[in-house]
């Protein structure tokens, strides 16, 4: 790993502590508290629009009852999706709207396999400034492979979420030439992180929720983390002297963004 290193604090689905998840207001709120990156989830409608939504349906996240509460997004038209109230008047945004309304790095998770190739084709046509902000992630190696088969250049790289480090994920990491791996905080060890650094990959901790997670981040020497409450996470990180000594630019980054 090169030095000096930078540390990335990501707002998970925006700023879920203060705004509806995966909405433009949530993304704006995340930027307002000084995140370096925003994580979001991409799916497609039946008519091919790339939209931002975590779950397959809106049952958990819709603010008001809708006839489409339990209908999978991939079976709805964009017009139908657009009429769903996600809270505080927010609609389900398109990926294009998200690119146009944000300025920080983006962690773009392929949540549905059928979105991988449309996402690649879409990004290929975007300006370089948009493409270069995007790190393409998934829990599904096949989705990342489909994305890479469709388009190989321009983005910040590919990243795999690894829910269980005892699984056979290293072969996927090598074959897909991943730039980053996401590992649950409880499964992080200094040896595992050092191994991935030696392989040229960054390691992100998922997710930071309290002071103990910050200690683990420092002990294992990871490069990034995400939080549902990024303002609180930033306070925790900045209060840890060893973390600040390792990443001296991190406190200064907030002054540039707020």
Buried (B, 14 or more C-beta within 10 A) or exposed (E): EEEEBEBBBBBBBBBBBBBBBBBBBBBBBBBBBBBBBBBBBBBBBBEEBBBBBBBBBBEEBBBEEBEBEEBBBBEBEBEBBBEBBBBEEBBBBBBBBBBEEBEBBBBBBBBBEEBBBBBBEBBBEBEEEBBEBBBBBBBBBEBBBBBBEBBEEBBBBBBBBBEEBEEEBBEBBEEBEBBBBBBBBEBBEEEBBBEBBEEEBBBBBBBBBEEEBBBBBBEBBBBBBBBBBBBBBBEBBBEBEEBBEBBEEBBEBBEEEE
